[in-house]
Amino acid sequence: MEANLVLCKLIFLAFLGVGMSTTWGEDNLMNPSKLQMFVDDLPDMPKIKGFDFENGVPVPKSLKIGMFRKKWKFHRDLPPTPVFSYGTSKRTATIPGPTIEALNQVDTYVTWRNHLPKKHILPWDPTIPTALPANKEGIPTVVHLHGAIGEPQSDGHAESWFTARFKEKGPTWTKKKFHYYNNQQPGNLWYHDHAMGLTRVNILAGLLGAYVIRDPKIEAPLGLPHGDEFDRPLVVFDRGFRTDGSLYMNSTGNNPSIHPQWQPEYFGDAIIVNGKAWPRMIVRRRKYRFRIINASNARFFKFFFTNGLGFIHVGSDSTYHERPVMLKEILLAPSEIADVIVDFSESKSDSVILGNDAPYPYPTGDPVNEANSKVMKFLVKQQHEVDSGRVPEELIKYPSADLSRASETRYIAMYEYTSDIDEPTHLYLNGKSYEKPVTEMPKVGTMEVWNVINLTEDNHPLHIHLGLFVVLDQTELVDMDQFKECMMKMNDAIKCQISKYARGKRVKVLAHEKGWKNVYKMTPGFVTKILVRFSYIHTNSSYAFDATAEPGYVYHCHILDHEDNVMMRPMKLIT
């Protein structure tokens, strides 16, 4: 029976035009050293306001944003690349998609329209849990607004996918028009595809974009750099290319007899910022604000400036800090966001390169090479000028994490399973695949302690939909092999006496990561204790929507290749 099912899936894969053998040979790969760095200007992505004005008062707005197949120029000397992109039309669609600007307390409505063709531009693998349209009516997609505190029906549930013209829909699909309440704190979000088993390839194809929630009453008095010139999202990711300009993704899996295509992590040597490979930006000698989003599938970035310039870190993910933090380097996992101020008046040179030295996979993988060690270049004008932007000593204070208010304590274990040739086959949370019954059912308005146990060798960025959390501490597991052996057999942290093993060294939470976050790096061989809040952090009001409605939410590793196979679990809120 299982063999027949796999055969049927492989036939379906062939129907979609995905080959089972590697057709993209090494000779067709673009050598990144042949592409000159810093020759393309950094694009400023188009902006769409998620609100209108009536008599000077902001009111809700309905947007229509489509997904299109088109060609995109990633580099001056690279042929145009077939991609999937977001935009209000095919002509205006971009990679990343347009930045959506929303206002706190003003609703935004978006009808996401799938105009994609029937065949994917990248190889994908139906032997992992995947959205498979019964009538083969196109490419499944659904949009998740990462960092949003919103209703389940508009959360972009992995099984709420739909194909072109809504011809086919996933089992939990409910509505065409998504409702974003924007009732949360001001901050940085991003939107991206979230279709079951296809997230990694749909995002790799280009389906991602920035989303900013502003609150002028709170933010204007801070005096931070503002305006289109001085406040810029930087959406960073890595890609590989073939010599004809097309995106390269290995079409042969690391366990081809089990998963014909799936690989544990995707890495490309070309570093893309706002849709251009290693771009350049001319800046004035003054302060700039950069909202840096790591939109990679699996690559961590450790950003630094080559001339010693620093970052003033003012926010992490979707929230501000209480106070700014001075940093020389920033480690960002996939889907993490760093909100920083850079003062170019302090630059001692007329150009500065934003570098990267994070190993891949992180933390024990290969060291960076010449191509992926550089991100972009800033060309600094010589003339000094009066700078109206400032960074206050105090930013925005939110209620601190009160551990005494936690109503539940949970243990979330991260597992990796391997084949006879010691290659990863799949990853689970709590030893359960996605389709197993929900086990995490927090109560609306409560806080919970989650002890996240990383039994793997990778650092996994854990993302919890809807919930914001504070990281309390990270404690090393001693006698790891013994504890892991017990967990692989019993899958029960209490019965395996976790307190006996979680007594190694403690790693302090860095100052710029102590605030409320929606994703965090789970260190291998450690237990990370987080306090999760299932309510607004900036107000005592209840949710403006029914968080207990179907289809519920999920939590998952945000290495997209892990999430797809299947390091993701459902989560259902209750009253």
C-alpha positions in Angstrom: 0.0 0.0 0.0 2.8 2.4 1.0 4.8 1.6 -2.1 1.7 2.3 -4.3 1.2 5.6 -2.6 4.8 6.6 -3.2 4.5 5.5 -6.8 1.4 7.6 -7.3 3.1 10.6 -5.8 6.1 10.2 -8.1 3.8 10.0 -11.1 2.2 13.2 -9.9 5.6 14.8 -9.5 6.5 13.9 -13.1 3.2 15.4 -14.2 4.3 18.7 -12.7 7.5 18.6 -14.7 9.9 17.8 -11.8 12.7 15.4 -12.8 13.7 12.6 -10.5 17.4 12.7 -11.5 19.8 15.6 -11.2 19.5 17.6 -14.4 21.2 20.7 -13.1 24.8 19.5 -13.3 27.7 21.2 -11.6 28.8 22.6 -15.0 25.6 24.6 -15.2 26.1 26.3 -11.9 27.0 30.0 -11.9 30.3 30.6 -10.2 29.6 33.5 -7.9 33.2 34.8 -8.4 32.2 35.6 -12.0 29.7 38.2 -10.8 31.2 41.5 -9.7 30.1 42.7 -6.4 28.6 46.1 -5.6 27.6 47.1 -9.1 23.8 47.2 -8.6 22.1 49.9 -6.6 20.0 48.8 -3.6 16.4 48.9 -4.6 13.8 50.6 -2.5 10.8 48.2 -2.6 7.5 49.7 -3.6 5.2 50.7 -0.7 1.5 50.0 -0.2 -0.5 51.7 2.5 -2.9 49.3 4.3 -5.2 52.2 5.2 -7.0 55.1 3.7 -7.9 58.6 5.0 -11.4 60.0 5.2 -11.6 63.6 6.4 -8.1 63.3 7.7 -8.9 60.2 9.8 -7.2 56.8 8.9 -9.8 54.1 8.0 -9.5 50.4 7.0 -8.5 49.6 3.4 -8.9 46.5 1.2 -5.9 45.5 -0.9 -5.6 43.0 -3.7 -2.1 41.5 -4.0 -1.3 38.8 -6.5 1.4 36.1 -7.0 2.9 36.1 -10.5 5.4 34.2 -12.5 7.8 36.7 -14.2 11.5 37.3 -14.8 13.7 39.2 -12.3 17.1 40.7 -12.7 19.1 39.8 -9.6 22.4 41.1 -11.0 23.7 43.3 -13.8 25.6 40.4 -15.4 23.1 37.6 -14.7 20.4 36.7 -17.3 16.9 37.4 -16.1 15.6 34.8 -13.6 12.2 33.1 -13.7 10.6 33.8 -10.3 7.4 34.0 -8.4 6.6 37.4 -7.0 4.1 39.5 -5.1 2.5 42.7 -6.5 -0.7 44.5 -7.4 0.0 43.5 -11.0 2.5 41.4 -12.9 4.2 44.5 -14.2 4.7 46.0 -10.7 5.4 42.7 -8.9 8.8 42.6 -7.2 11.2 40.4 -5.1 10.8 41.0 -2.3 7.2 42.0 -2.7 5.9 45.5 -1.8 6.3 46.7 1.7 2.9 47.0 3.3 2.6 49.9 5.8 -0.1 49.5 8.4 -1.3 51.7 11.2 -1.9 50.5 14.8 -5.7 50.1 15.5 -6.6 50.4 11.8 -7.6 47.2 10.0 -6.1 46.1 6.8 -7.8 43.6 4.4 -5.8 41.7 1.8 -7.2 39.4 -0.9 -4.2 37.3 -1.9 -4.6 36.1 -5.5 -2.8 33.2 -7.0 -1.9 33.8 -10.6 0.8 31.1 -10.8 1.1 28.5 -13.5 0.4 24.8 -13.1 4.1 23.8 -13.0 6.6 24.9 -10.4 9.9 26.5 -11.4 11.7 24.5 -8.7 11.9 20.8 -7.8 9.8 19.7 -4.9 9.1 16.5 -3.1 5.7 14.9 -2.6 7.0 12.2 -0.3 7.0 14.6 2.6 3.6 15.9 3.9 2.6 18.2 1.0 -0.3 20.1 -0.4 -1.4 18.0 -3.4 -4.4 19.4 -5.4 -6.6 16.5 -6.3 -7.2 17.8 -9.8 -3.7 19.1 -10.4 -5.0 22.6 -10.8 -1.9 24.5 -10.1 0.6 25.5 -7.4 -0.8 25.7 -3.8 0.0 28.8 -1.9 -1.2 30.6 1.3 0.2 33.7 2.9 1.4 33.9 6.6 2.0 37.3 8.1 4.9 36.5 10.4 4.7 38.2 13.7 1.0 39.1 13.4 -1.4 38.8 16.4 -4.5 37.9 14.4 -7.3 35.6 13.8 -6.7 31.9 12.9 -8.7 32.2 9.6 -6.2 34.8 8.3 -3.0 33.3 9.8 -2.0 31.5 6.7 -2.5 28.0 8.0 -0.4 25.4 6.1 -3.5 23.5 5.1 -5.5 26.6 4.1 -3.8 26.7 0.7 -5.4 27.5 -2.6 -4.5 27.4 -6.3 -5.1 29.8 -9.2 -8.5 31.4 -9.2 -9.3 29.4 -6.0 -10.0 26.4 -8.1 -8.7 24.0 -5.5 -8.5 24.7 -1.8 -6.9 23.0 1.2 -8.9 21.2 3.9 -8.8 24.2 6.4 -9.3 27.0 3.8 -12.1 29.4 4.9 -11.9 32.8 3.2 -10.5 34.8 0.3 -10.0 38.1 2.1 -7.6 38.1 5.0 -8.3 40.4 7.9 -5.3 42.0 9.7 -6.4 43.8 12.8 -3.1 45.6 13.5 -4.0 46.0 17.1 -0.6 44.9 18.4 2.5 47.0 19.3 4.2 48.9 16.5 7.0 46.9 14.9 8.4 44.9 12.0 6.7 41.8 10.4 7.1 40.1 7.1 4.7 38.0 4.9 5.6 34.8 3.1 4.2 31.6 1.7 3.2 28.9 4.2 1.7 26.1 2.1 2.2 22.6 3.5 5.4 21.0 2.3 6.0 23.8 -0.3 7.0 26.6 2.0 10.7 26.2 1.2 10.3 26.2 -2.6 7.6 28.9 -2.8 9.7 31.3 -0.7 12.9 30.3 -2.6 11.0 31.2 -5.8 10.4 34.7 -4.3 7.1 34.8 -2.3 8.1 37.1 0.5 7.8 40.8 1.5 8.0 43.2 4.5 5.1 44.5 6.6 5.5 47.4 9.0 3.0 48.4 11.7 3.4 52.1 12.7 2.0 54.0 15.7 2.9 57.7 15.2 1.6 58.7 18.6 4.2 56.5 20.3 7.0 56.4 17.7 7.2 60.1 16.6 8.4 61.4 20.0 11.3 58.9 19.8 12.9 61.0 17.0 14.4 58.0 15.3 15.5 58.4 11.6 12.3 58.4 9.5 11.2 59.0 5.9 11.7 56.9 2.8 15.4 57.9 2.4 16.5 57.2 6.0 14.2 54.3 7.1 14.7 51.3 4.9 13.8 47.6 5.1 16.7 45.3 4.2 15.4 41.9 3.2 18.4 39.5 3.1 18.6 36.0 1.7 20.9 33.6 -0.2 20.4 32.1 -3.6 22.2 29.9 -6.1 22.0 30.4 -9.9 22.6 28.4 -13.0 24.5 30.1 -15.9 21.2 30.8 -17.7 20.1 32.9 -14.7 17.6 30.4 -13.3 17.5 29.6 -9.6 19.4 26.5 -8.6 18.1 24.0 -6.2 19.4 20.5 -6.0 16.8 18.1 -7.4 18.2 15.0 -5.8 17.7 14.4 -2.1 20.3 13.3 0.4 18.2 10.1 0.8 16.9 9.7 -2.7 15.4 6.2 -2.1 13.3 7.8 0.7 12.8 11.4 -0.4 13.7 11.9 -4.1 14.3 15.7 -3.7 14.2 16.9 -0.1 17.5 18.2 1.4 18.0 19.1 5.1 19.1 22.7 4.3 19.3 25.0 1.3 22.2 27.3 0.8 23.2 29.6 -2.0 26.5 31.5 -2.3 24.9 34.7 -3.8 23.7 37.1 -1.0 20.6 39.0 -2.1 19.4 42.3 -0.5 16.1 43.7 -1.6 16.3 41.6 -4.8 19.8 42.4 -5.8 23.0 40.4 -5.4 25.6 42.3 -3.2 24.1 45.7 -3.9 25.6 49.1 -3.1 23.9 52.1 -1.4 25.0 55.7 -1.4 24.5 57.2 2.1 24.9 60.6 3.7 27.0 61.1 6.8 24.1 60.8 9.2 21.9 58.2 10.9 19.9 55.6 9.0 17.4 53.1 10.2 17.5 49.6 8.7 14.9 47.0 9.4 16.9 43.8 8.6 14.9 40.7 7.8 16.7 37.3 7.4 14.4 35.7 4.8 16.8 32.8 4.0 15.7 29.2 4.0 18.4 28.0 6.3 21.3 30.5 6.4 22.1 32.3 9.6 23.9 35.7 9.2 26.4 37.2 11.6 26.4 40.8 10.4 29.3 43.2 11.1 30.9 46.2 9.4 34.4 45.8 8.0 35.6 49.2 9.2 34.5 48.7 12.8 31.3 50.8 12.5 28.6 49.5 15.0 24.8 49.0 15.2 22.4 50.7 17.6 19.9 47.9 18.1 16.5 49.4 18.9 14.1 46.5 18.2 14.0 42.7 17.8 11.4 40.9 15.6 8.1 42.8 16.1 8.9 44.8 19.3 11.0 47.7 20.4 13.6 47.5 23.2 13.2 49.4 26.4 16.6 50.9 25.8 18.9 50.9 22.7 21.8 48.4 22.7 25.2 49.1 21.1 26.5 46.1 19.1 29.5 45.3 16.9 27.9 42.3 15.4 24.4 40.8 15.1 23.5 37.1 14.7 20.2 36.6 12.9 18.5 33.2 12.4 16.1 32.7 9.4 13.0 34.8 10.0 14.6 37.0 12.8 14.4 40.7 12.4 16.9 43.3 13.7 15.8 46.9 13.9 19.0 49.0 13.9 20.3 52.5 13.6 23.6 53.0 11.8 25.4 56.4 12.2 27.5 56.8 9.1 28.9 60.1 10.4 31.2 58.0 12.5 32.6 56.2 9.5 36.4 56.8 9.2 36.3 55.7 5.5 34.2 56.6 2.5 33.0 53.1 2.0 32.1 50.3 4.3 31.1 46.7 3.6 28.4 44.9 5.6 30.0 41.4 6.2 28.9 38.0 7.4 30.8 35.3 9.1 28.2 32.8 10.3 29.1 29.1 9.5 26.5 27.2 7.5 24.7 25.1 8.7 24.9 27.0 12.0 26.8 26.6 14.3 29.2 23.9 13.2 29.0 23.9 9.4 31.3 25.3 6.8 33.0 28.6 7.2 32.0 31.4 4.9 33.7 31.8 1.6 34.5 35.0 -0.4 31.0 35.2 -1.9 28.8 34.7 1.1 31.1 36.6 3.5 29.9 39.9 2.0 26.4 41.3 2.0 26.4 44.8 0.6 28.5 48.0 0.4 27.7 51.5 1.6 29.3 54.4 -0.2 29.6 57.2 2.3 29.4 60.8 1.1 32.3 63.0 2.4 30.2 66.1 3.3 29.0 66.2 6.9 25.5 67.5 7.6 23.1 68.4 10.3 21.3 65.2 11.4 17.7 65.6 12.7 17.5 61.9 13.7 18.3 60.8 17.2 18.3 57.8 19.4 16.8 58.4 22.8 18.0 56.7 26.0 14.6 55.1 26.5 12.5 53.6 23.8 9.2 51.7 24.6 8.7 49.8 27.8 6.4 46.8 27.8 5.4 44.7 30.8 8.2 42.5 31.9 8.0 38.7 32.0 6.3 37.6 35.3 7.2 33.9 35.7 4.7 33.6 38.7 1.8 34.2 36.3 2.6 31.1 34.2 -0.4 28.7 34.2 1.3 25.8 32.5 4.7 24.3 32.0 5.5 22.3 28.8 8.5 20.4 27.4 9.1 20.7 23.7 11.7 18.4 22.3 13.4 18.7 18.9 14.4 15.5 17.2 16.2 14.6 14.0 15.9 11.1 12.5 18.5 9.6 10.1 18.7 6.8 7.6 21.1 3.9 7.4 23.6 6.1 5.7 23.3 8.6 8.6 21.6 11.3 6.5 18.6 13.1 7.9 15.2 11.8 6.8 12.9 14.0 8.8 12.6 16.1 11.9 9.9 16.2 14.6 8.8 18.3 17.5 7.9 16.1 20.6 8.4 13.0 18.5 5.2 13.6 16.6 4.5 14.3 13.0 2.3 17.3 12.0 -0.9 15.3 11.5 -1.0 13.8 15.0 -3.6 15.2 17.3 -2.9 18.6 18.8 -1.2 18.5 22.2 -0.5 22.2 22.9 -3.8 23.9 23.9 -3.0 27.2 25.7 -5.8 29.2 27.2 -6.4 32.7 25.8 -5.0 35.4 28.0 -2.6 33.2 29.8 1.2 32.7 30.0 3.1 29.4 29.8 6.6 28.2 30.4 8.0 26.2 27.5 11.2 24.3 28.0 12.6 23.7 24.5 15.0 20.7 24.4 17.3 20.6 21.4 18.4 17.0 20.9 20.0 17.8 17.5 23.3 19.3 16.2 21.6 22.2 14.5 20.5 25.5 15.9 16.7 25.7 15.3 14.9 29.1 15.3 11.6 28.3 16.9 8.6 30.4 15.8 5.3 30.4 17.6 2.3 31.8 15.7 0.3 34.3 17.6 2.3 34.0 20.8 5.1 36.4 21.9 7.7 35.1 24.3 10.6 36.2 26.5 13.7 33.9 26.7 14.6 33.3 30.4 17.7 31.2 30.1 19.6 28.4 28.3 21.0 25.5 30.2 23.4 22.9 28.8 22.5 19.2 28.9 25.2 17.1 30.5 25.5 13.4 29.6 23.7 14.3 26.4 24.0 10.9 24.8 22.4 9.2 27.7 19.6 11.6 27.9 19.0 11.6 24.2 18.8 7.8 24.2 16.1 7.9 26.9 14.2 10.6 25.0 14.3 8.6 21.7 12.8 5.7 23.5 10.3 7.3 25.9 9.8 10.8 24.4 9.0 12.1 27.9 11.3 14.7 29.5 9.9 14.1 33.0 10.3 10.4 32.9 13.8 10.8 31.5 14.6 13.0 34.5 15.5 16.1 32.6 16.4 17.9 35.9 19.2 15.3 36.3 20.7 16.4 32.9 19.8 20.1 32.6 22.5 21.2 35.0 25.4 22.2 32.7 26.6 25.7 32.0 24.1 28.5 31.6 24.2 30.9 28.7 23.0 34.4 29.4 20.4 35.9 27.2 22.1 38.8 25.3 20.8 42.3 26.1 19.3 42.9 22.7 17.4 39.5 22.9 15.8 39.9 26.3 12.6 41.5 25.1 9.5 40.0 23.6 10.2 37.9 20.5 8.3 35.7 18.1 11.3 33.5 17.1 14.5 32.5 18.9 17.6 30.4 18.3 17.5 27.1 20.1 21.1 26.1 20.9 21.9 22.4 20.2 22.4 20.4 23.4 20.6 23.0 25.5 17.3 23.5 27.2 15.9 26.9 26.4 13.3 28.2 28.8 10.8 30.7 27.4 7.7 32.4 28.8 5.0 32.6 26.1 2.2 35.1 26.3 -1.1 34.5 24.5 -2.4 38.0 24.8 -1.3 41.5 23.7 1.8 42.6 25.5 1.1 46.4 25.3 -2.4 46.4 26.7 -4.7 44.6 29.0 -7.5 44.3 26.5 -8.6 40.9 25.1 -8.0 39.8 21.6 -10.1 41.7 19.0 -10.9 38.3 17.4 -11.8 34.8 18.4 -8.4 33.1 18.8 -10.1 29.7 19.5 -11.6 29.5 16.0 -10.6 26.9 13.5 -8.1 26.1 12.0 -6.0 27.2 14.9 -2.3 28.0 14.8 1.1 26.2 14.5 4.6 26.4 15.9 7.6 25.3 14.0 11.3 25.5 13.3 11.9 28.3 10.8 14.6 26.6 8.9 12.1 26.1 6.0 13.5 22.7 4.9 13.0 21.5 8.5 9.5 23.0 8.7 8.4 21.2 5.6 9.6 17.8 6.8 8.0 18.1 9.4 9.3 20.1 12.3 5.9 21.8 12.8 3.0 21.0 15.1 -0.6 22.3 15.4 -1.6 24.5 18.3 -5.2 25.2 19.4 -6.2 28.0 21.8 -9.0 27.4 24.2 -11.0 29.5 26.7 
